[in-house]
Each structure stands twice: as C-alpha cells, then as structure tokens.
Amino acid sequence: MERKAIPRWQATITYMIGRRPEQRIHEFEEMEELHMLVEQGPDWNFIVDFRIDLLRRQY
C-alpha cells in the first residue's frame, strides 16, 4: 500500500475574473510543484494576490 504524502505547503491564489475576485487553494508537498498548479489555473495575468503558507501539522 502506497502512503500518500502529507502536503507541506498551501498556496492561496486570488484571480480577478471579470469584476469578482476568485480564490483557488492548492496544497502540495514540494515547492517545485507550484508552477504547474499556477499554469493549470486561469491566465496568470489575472493574479491579484498570491500567498504561500507552510502547513504546520501536529504529530
């Protein structure tokens, strides 16, 4: 059985779509994954805010 990695990072990206802001939240393990998540979203020219947080888990 394969163990699923626990996400280490969370990116909250806010896009201005028309007249309304739209947020997309992505959780991921390695920082190198972030560029593909941005590329999959709306056009990056519509990004108005970008926040990256380290997810601190209690073990």
TASULUR-V263048 format. One record per residue. RES is the residue in three letters. SS is DSSP state (h for helix, s for strand, l for the rest). OMEGA is omega as a letter, one per 30 degrees, with the letter a starting at -180 (* if undefined). BURIAL is b if it has 9 or more other C-alpha atoms within 8 Angstrom, else e. Layout:
((RES SS OMEGA BURIAL) (RES SS OMEGA BURIAL))
//
This chain:
((MET l a e) (GLU l l e) (ARG l l e) (LYS l l e) (ALA l l e) (ILE l a e) (PRO l l b) (ARG l a b) (TRP s l b) (GLN s l b) (ALA s l b) (THR s a b) (ILE s l b) (THR s l b) (TYR s l b) (MET s a b) (ILE s a e) (GLY l l e) (ARG l a e) (ARG s l e) (PRO s l b) (GLU s l e) (GLN s l e) (ARG s a e) (ILE s a e) (HIS s l e) (GLU s a b) (PHE s a b) (GLU l a b) (GLU l a e) (MET h a e) (GLU h l e) (GLU h a b) (LEU h a b) (HIS h l e) (MET h l e) (LEU h l b) (VAL h a b) (GLU h a b) (GLN h a e) (GLY l l e) (PRO l l e) (ASP l a e) (TRP h l e) (ASN h l e) (PHE h l b) (ILE s l b) (VAL s l e) (ASP s a e) (PHE s a b) (ARG s l e) (ILE s l e) (ASP s l e) (LEU s l e) (LEU l l e) (ARG l a e) (ARG l l e) (GLN l a e) (TYR l * e))
//
